[in-house]
Amino acid sequence: MPITRLYLVRHGQSAGNAEGRFGGHGPTPLSPLGHKQAGLTAETLAKEGVSVIYSSDLIRAVQTAEPLSNE
């Protein structure tokens, strides 16, 4: 039986985080640093052969998952 691995990834830094604001469930996008973090996470996980990605519908979560979906 193949081994199933589950990777839990928190979204990258949001613009609200960078400004010291609480983001909550609001539509806060990633900051420039958050985009860099998402790219680095995608590069790392691409080596793991991820076959399925689930994400919240919040923009910062989607922006974090997008780079991996392009690998």
N, C-alpha and C positions, 0 to 999 in steps of 0.2 A: 504494500500500500504506500503510495507517495506521501511525503511529508508536506503538510500545508503550513505555510508561514504567514503570519499576520503582522503587518507593520503599521503601527499607529503613528501618524505624523500630525503635529500641530501646525497650523498655518504660520507662514512667515510673519515678520513684523508688519503690522498694519500702519497706515498713516496716522491713525489715532494713537496707537502705541507710541509712535515716534514723537508725537506732540504731547504725550503725557495725558491723553484723554482715554476714558473708558469707552470701548467700542460696543460692548453688549451685542445685541442682535441687529445692530444697524449696518447699513451698506458701506462699510469702511474698506477701501481697497488696500492693497499692499503698498508699503513704502518702497523706495528704491532698494533699501537693504533687504526688505522682504522678498523682492523679486530675485535678488542675488541668492538669498537663502533657499528659495524654491528651486532655482537652477542647480545649486549644489546638491540639494536633496535628490533631485531627479537624476543627476549624474551618479550618485551613490547607489540609488535603488535600481537604476537601469542594469547594473551588474547582477542584480538578484533575480532577474527574469519575471518581474511583476506582470501578472496577466489580467488582473481586475483592479479597478480603482473605484472607490466609493468616496464621495465628498458631500459635505454640507452644501446647500445652495447659496450660502453667503459668498459674496464676491471674493473676499480674501481667501477663503478656502478653495474656491474654484481656481483662482489665480495660482495658488500653491500647487494644485494637482495638475494643471495644464502642462507644465514642462515635462513631467513624467509621461503624460499621455502622448507626447510627441516623440519620445525616445524609441 
